[in-house]
Amino acid sequence: MTGRDEAGLLEWVASYLETLQTAKRSAHTVKAYRLDLHGVCTHLAAVHGTAVEQLQVADLSIRALRSAFAAFAADRQPASVRRAWSVWNSFCNFLVSEGISEGNPMASIAQPKRPQHTPKAFSPTAINQLVDTVTVDAQRPAESARDWPQRDLALIATLLLTGIRSEELIRLDLGSILGGREAPVLRVLGKGGIEREIPLEDSWTAIVSAYLEERYARFPVARRRDRDREELPIWERHDPADPLFVGADGQRITRGTLQYRVRRIYRRAGIESERKRGALAHALRHTFATSLADSGATMVELQQLLGHRSLQTVQVYTSATNDAVRHAARHNPVYGLLAPRAERADGDAGAG
């Protein structure tokens, strides 16, 4: 990078993106930020009648940014424009913190209003259909090498019973499951590298244990010699660095595979039309949160379970105890749907 006073706007964009990578933001997030920053820069250059490479920080006037955002918003959805506004607001704050800009102009740039409704969650009927579909599928033999009903059941159970994001699920390892059989929790690496722990219940551990037994039958690996005891949970019998969820090739599951499997399951369950456009795995996160809120979980408990940094609607936070968080998770009504099926699955396995 050239001297601070000589650096162009794109060089400061690159510097900002480097800070995101240093803060361990996901590659997907950094890519989205880059697209939004460069997208507005393209329109900003047109406003000034210059090449994008010639833009300077001084070109970030309120008038120029208003025109650039208006052009940027012309062919985009309001949600995309709001996201870009947020990215630029963060970038301009970065410029101020670096002493490159005297102030953040984004407060004077209008953004589309957020819709006044809660995220769309699946109805109880739809969840029943979804759970019935994946549990019935899990009892049948795989139709092909790429077909893996037990793994798909474990994916849906994890998304539905923990509310984690797609990227968080993909990053899970066997070592992410802590506490043995007595009080297991899932350690999740969230946005900004912030970790949280989500209590797990018997229905989840039964489903995931069955998937792991199948997984290590498909892809045999050496067990940990010092932990090769049957009384231990299966996730403690293997390398804790092994990915928790894998694809048909035995490698860590990819975002594309996860989204494809979830969409396919929605279609099989007949609930594809009920999800919000663009929300696949994330629709189950909305369902998790809505179900907990309806069952009486507090905003602080929801914040901890979902991994949100803040809740604008809450002024003062008090730390919820681990027991309170576990109580909130246990009272998720979805557990009542999955627990009986998990018990039936165990009973059928024993009979065989």
C-alpha positions as CSV (number, residue, x, y, z in Angstrom):
1,M,0.0,0.0,0.0
2,T,1.3,3.5,-0.8
3,G,1.6,6.3,1.8
4,R,-1.5,6.9,3.9
5,D,-2.1,10.4,2.4
6,E,-1.5,9.1,-1.2
7,A,-3.6,5.9,-1.0
8,G,-6.7,5.8,-3.2
9,L,-10.2,4.7,-2.1
10,L,-9.8,1.2,-3.4
11,E,-6.6,0.7,-1.4
12,W,-8.5,1.7,1.8
13,V,-11.2,-0.7,0.8
14,A,-8.5,-3.5,0.5
15,S,-7.1,-2.4,3.9
16,Y,-10.6,-2.6,5.5
17,L,-11.2,-6.1,4.1
18,E,-7.9,-7.2,5.5
19,T,-9.1,-6.2,9.0
20,L,-12.2,-8.3,8.5
21,Q,-10.0,-11.3,7.6
22,T,-7.8,-10.7,10.7
23,A,-11.0,-10.6,12.8
24,K,-11.7,-14.1,11.4
25,R,-14.8,-13.1,9.5
26,S,-15.9,-16.0,7.2
27,A,-14.7,-15.9,3.5
28,H,-18.4,-15.7,2.5
29,T,-18.8,-12.5,4.6
30,V,-15.6,-10.9,3.3
31,K,-16.7,-11.7,-0.3
32,A,-20.1,-10.1,0.3
33,Y,-18.5,-7.0,1.8
34,R,-16.2,-6.7,-1.2
35,L,-19.0,-6.9,-3.7
36,D,-21.0,-4.2,-1.9
37,L,-18.0,-1.9,-1.5
38,H,-16.9,-2.2,-5.1
39,G,-20.4,-2.1,-6.4
40,V,-21.0,1.4,-4.9
41,C,-17.5,2.5,-5.9
42,T,-18.4,1.8,-9.6
43,H,-21.4,4.1,-9.4
44,L,-19.4,6.7,-7.3
45,A,-16.8,6.8,-10.1
46,A,-19.6,7.4,-12.7
47,V,-20.9,10.3,-10.5
48,H,-17.4,11.9,-10.5
49,G,-16.7,11.1,-14.2
50,T,-13.5,9.2,-13.4
51,A,-12.1,5.7,-13.3
52,V,-12.7,3.6,-10.2
53,E,-9.0,3.4,-9.6
54,Q,-8.7,7.2,-9.4
55,L,-11.2,7.6,-6.6
56,Q,-10.0,9.2,-3.4
57,V,-11.4,9.3,0.1
58,A,-12.2,12.9,-0.5
59,D,-14.7,11.8,-3.2
60,L,-17.0,10.4,-0.4
61,S,-19.2,13.5,-0.2
62,I,-22.8,13.2,0.9
63,R,-24.1,14.4,-2.5
64,A,-21.9,11.9,-4.4
65,L,-22.8,9.0,-2.1
66,R,-26.5,9.8,-2.4
67,S,-26.3,9.6,-6.2
68,A,-24.1,6.4,-6.1
69,F,-26.5,4.6,-3.7
70,A,-29.5,5.7,-5.7
71,A,-27.9,4.1,-8.8
72,F,-26.8,1.1,-6.9
73,A,-30.4,0.5,-5.5
74,A,-32.1,0.8,-8.9
75,D,-31.8,-2.9,-9.7
76,R,-31.5,-4.4,-6.2
77,Q,-33.9,-5.6,-3.5
78,P,-34.3,-3.3,-0.5
79,A,-32.6,-5.9,1.8
80,S,-29.5,-5.9,-0.5
81,V,-29.4,-2.1,-0.3
82,R,-29.7,-2.1,3.5
83,R,-26.9,-4.6,3.7
84,A,-24.7,-2.4,1.4
85,W,-25.6,0.6,3.5
86,S,-24.5,-1.2,6.7
87,V,-21.2,-2.3,5.0
88,W,-20.5,1.3,3.9
89,N,-21.3,2.6,7.3
90,S,-18.8,0.2,8.9
91,F,-16.2,1.1,6.2
92,C,-16.7,4.8,6.8
93,N,-16.3,4.3,10.6
94,F,-13.1,2.5,9.8
95,L,-11.8,5.5,7.8
96,V,-12.6,7.8,10.7
97,S,-10.8,5.5,13.2
98,E,-7.8,5.5,10.9
99,G,-7.8,9.3,10.9
100,I,-8.3,9.4,7.1
101,S,-11.8,10.9,7.3
102,E,-13.2,13.6,9.6
103,G,-16.6,12.1,9.8
104,N,-19.0,9.4,8.6
105,P,-21.3,10.7,5.9
106,M,-23.6,7.6,5.9
107,A,-26.0,9.1,8.5
108,S,-27.1,11.4,5.7
109,I,-27.6,8.6,3.2
110,A,-31.2,7.2,3.1
111,Q,-31.7,3.5,3.2
112,P,-34.9,1.4,2.6
113,K,-36.9,0.9,5.8
114,R,-37.0,-2.6,7.2
115,P,-40.3,-4.4,6.9
116,Q,-42.3,-4.3,10.1
117,H,-42.7,-8.1,10.5
118,T,-40.9,-10.9,12.2
119,P,-38.8,-13.4,10.2
120,K,-40.9,-16.1,8.6
121,A,-40.9,-19.3,10.5
122,F,-42.4,-22.7,9.5
123,S,-45.8,-23.4,10.9
124,P,-46.2,-26.3,13.4
125,T,-48.0,-28.3,10.7
126,A,-45.0,-27.7,8.3
127,I,-42.5,-28.8,11.0
128,N,-44.5,-32.0,11.6
129,Q,-44.4,-32.7,7.9
130,L,-40.7,-32.0,7.8
131,V,-39.9,-34.2,10.9
132,D,-42.1,-37.0,9.6
133,T,-40.3,-36.9,6.2
134,V,-36.8,-37.0,7.5
135,T,-37.5,-39.6,10.2
136,V,-39.3,-42.0,7.8
137,D,-36.5,-41.5,5.2
138,A,-33.9,-42.4,7.8
139,Q,-35.4,-45.8,8.2
140,R,-35.0,-46.7,4.5
141,P,-31.8,-47.9,2.7
142,A,-29.9,-45.4,0.7
143,E,-30.9,-45.3,-2.9
144,S,-27.5,-44.3,-4.2
145,A,-23.9,-43.5,-3.1
146,R,-24.9,-39.9,-2.7
147,D,-28.1,-40.6,-0.9
148,W,-27.7,-40.5,2.9
149,P,-31.0,-40.3,4.8
150,Q,-29.5,-40.7,8.3
151,R,-27.1,-37.9,7.6
152,D,-29.9,-35.7,6.3
153,L,-31.9,-36.3,9.4
154,A,-29.0,-35.3,11.6
155,L,-28.5,-32.1,9.5
156,I,-32.2,-31.1,9.9
157,A,-32.2,-32.0,13.6
158,T,-29.1,-29.9,14.2
159,L,-30.5,-26.8,12.4
160,L,-33.9,-27.1,14.0
161,L,-32.8,-27.9,17.5
162,T,-29.8,-25.5,17.8
163,G,-30.7,-22.6,15.5
164,I,-27.1,-22.3,14.2
165,R,-26.2,-20.6,10.9
166,S,-25.1,-22.6,7.8
167,E,-21.5,-21.5,8.2
168,E,-21.5,-22.4,11.8
169,L,-22.8,-25.9,11.1
170,I,-20.2,-26.5,8.3
171,R,-17.4,-25.6,10.8
172,L,-18.5,-28.0,13.4
173,D,-16.0,-30.8,14.4
174,L,-16.5,-33.9,16.6
175,G,-14.6,-31.9,19.3
176,S,-17.4,-29.3,19.1
177,I,-19.6,-31.6,21.2
178,L,-18.6,-31.3,24.9
179,G,-19.8,-32.7,28.2
180,G,-20.1,-36.4,27.4
181,R,-23.6,-38.0,27.7
182,E,-24.6,-36.4,30.9
183,A,-24.9,-32.7,29.9
184,P,-23.7,-32.3,26.3
185,V,-23.3,-28.9,24.8
186,L,-22.4,-27.8,21.3
187,R,-19.6,-25.3,21.1
188,V,-20.3,-23.0,18.1
189,L,-17.9,-20.6,16.5
190,G,-20.1,-17.7,15.5
191,K,-19.6,-14.4,13.7
192,G,-16.6,-12.4,14.6
193,G,-14.9,-15.5,16.1
194,I,-17.2,-15.4,19.1
195,E,-17.9,-18.8,20.7
196,R,-21.1,-19.8,22.4
197,E,-22.4,-23.1,23.9
198,I,-25.8,-24.5,23.1
199,P,-27.3,-27.2,25.3
200,L,-28.1,-30.5,23.6
201,E,-30.9,-33.0,24.5
202,D,-31.3,-36.7,24.2
203,S,-33.3,-36.6,20.9
204,W,-30.4,-34.8,19.2
205,T,-27.6,-37.0,20.6
206,A,-29.5,-40.2,19.6
207,I,-30.0,-38.9,16.0
208,V,-26.4,-37.7,15.6
209,S,-25.0,-40.9,17.2
210,A,-26.9,-43.0,14.7
211,Y,-25.5,-40.9,11.8
212,L,-21.9,-41.1,13.1
213,E,-22.2,-44.9,13.4
214,E,-23.3,-45.0,9.8
215,R,-20.6,-42.5,8.8
216,Y,-17.7,-44.4,10.2
217,A,-19.1,-47.6,8.7
218,R,-19.0,-45.8,5.3
219,F,-15.6,-44.2,5.9
220,P,-13.6,-46.3,8.3
221,V,-10.8,-44.6,10.2
222,A,-8.6,-45.6,13.1
223,R,-10.1,-44.9,16.5
224,R,-8.2,-43.0,19.2
225,R,-6.4,-45.8,21.0
226,D,-6.6,-44.1,24.4
227,R,-10.3,-43.5,24.1
228,D,-11.5,-46.7,22.2
229,R,-14.1,-47.7,24.8
230,E,-17.7,-48.5,23.9
231,E,-19.1,-46.7,27.0
232,L,-17.9,-43.3,25.5
233,P,-20.1,-41.4,23.1
234,I,-19.1,-42.1,19.6
235,W,-17.9,-38.6,19.0
236,E,-15.3,-39.1,21.7
237,R,-14.0,-42.3,20.1
238,H,-12.6,-40.5,17.1
239,D,-10.3,-37.6,16.3
240,P,-11.9,-34.4,17.7
241,A,-10.6,-32.5,14.6
242,D,-12.8,-34.7,12.3
243,P,-15.6,-32.7,10.8
244,L,-19.0,-33.4,12.3
245,F,-20.8,-33.4,9.0
246,V,-19.4,-34.7,5.8
247,G,-20.6,-35.1,2.2
248,A,-20.9,-38.2,0.1
249,D,-17.1,-38.1,-0.4
250,G,-16.3,-38.3,3.3
251,Q,-15.0,-34.7,3.3
252,R,-16.3,-31.8,5.3
253,I,-19.8,-30.8,3.9
254,T,-19.8,-27.8,1.7
255,R,-22.3,-24.9,1.7
256,G,-23.6,-26.0,-1.7
257,T,-24.3,-29.6,-0.6
258,L,-26.0,-28.4,2.6
259,Q,-28.3,-26.0,0.8
260,Y,-29.1,-28.6,-1.9
261,R,-30.0,-31.3,0.7
262,V,-32.2,-28.9,2.7
263,R,-34.1,-27.7,-0.4
264,R,-34.6,-31.3,-1.5
265,I,-36.0,-32.2,1.9
266,Y,-38.4,-29.3,1.9
267,R,-39.7,-30.4,-1.4
268,R,-40.1,-34.0,-0.3
269,A,-42.0,-32.7,2.8
270,G,-44.2,-30.5,0.7
271,I,-43.3,-27.3,2.6
272,E,-41.1,-25.6,0.0
273,S,-43.7,-22.9,-0.6
274,E,-43.8,-22.0,3.1
275,R,-40.2,-20.8,3.4
276,K,-39.2,-17.2,2.8
277,R,-37.5,-16.6,-0.6
278,G,-33.8,-17.0,-0.2
279,A,-33.9,-18.7,3.2
280,L,-33.0,-22.4,3.1
281,A,-31.2,-23.6,6.2
282,H,-31.8,-20.1,7.7
283,A,-35.6,-20.8,7.7
284,L,-34.9,-23.4,10.4
285,R,-33.0,-20.8,12.5
286,H,-36.0,-18.5,12.3
287,T,-38.3,-21.4,13.3
288,F,-36.0,-22.2,16.3
289,A,-36.0,-18.6,17.5
290,T,-39.8,-18.2,17.0
291,S,-40.5,-21.5,18.8
292,L,-38.4,-20.5,21.8
293,A,-39.9,-17.0,22.0
294,D,-43.4,-18.5,21.9
295,S,-42.4,-20.9,24.7
296,G,-41.4,-18.0,27.0
297,A,-37.6,-17.7,26.5
298,T,-36.3,-14.3,27.5
299,M,-34.5,-12.0,25.1
300,V,-31.2,-12.5,26.9
301,E,-31.6,-16.3,26.6
302,L,-32.4,-15.9,22.9
303,Q,-29.4,-13.7,22.4
304,Q,-27.1,-16.3,23.9
305,L,-28.6,-19.2,22.0
306,L,-28.6,-17.4,18.7
307,G,-25.2,-15.8,19.1
308,H,-26.3,-12.2,18.4
309,R,-23.9,-9.5,19.5
310,S,-26.7,-7.2,20.5
311,L,-30.5,-6.8,20.5
312,Q,-31.6,-3.2,19.6
313,T,-34.9,-3.8,21.3
314,V,-33.4,-4.5,24.6
315,Q,-31.8,-1.7,26.7
316,V,-30.3,-3.6,29.6
317,Y,-28.9,-7.1,29.6
318,T,-28.5,-9.5,32.5
319,S,-26.5,-12.6,32.1
320,A,-28.6,-15.7,32.0
321,T,-27.2,-18.7,33.9
322,N,-26.3,-21.9,32.1
323,D,-29.2,-23.6,33.8
324,A,-31.6,-20.9,32.5
325,V,-30.2,-21.3,29.0
326,R,-30.5,-25.1,29.2
327,H,-34.1,-24.7,30.5
328,A,-35.0,-22.4,27.6
329,A,-33.5,-24.9,25.0
330,R,-35.3,-27.9,26.7
331,H,-38.7,-26.2,26.4
332,N,-38.4,-25.8,22.6
333,P,-41.6,-27.5,21.5
334,V,-39.7,-29.1,18.6
335,Y,-38.1,-31.5,21.0
336,G,-41.5,-33.0,21.6
337,L,-41.7,-33.8,18.0
338,L,-38.3,-35.4,17.6
339,A,-37.9,-37.2,20.9
340,P,-40.6,-39.9,20.4
341,R,-39.3,-40.6,16.9
342,A,-35.7,-41.0,18.2
343,E,-36.9,-43.4,20.9
344,R,-38.8,-45.4,18.2
345,A,-35.7,-45.5,16.1
346,D,-33.6,-46.8,19.0
347,G,-36.3,-49.5,19.7
348,D,-36.4,-50.6,16.1
349,A,-32.6,-50.8,16.1
350,G,-32.6,-53.0,19.2
351,A,-35.2,-55.3,17.8
352,G,-33.1,-55.8,14.7
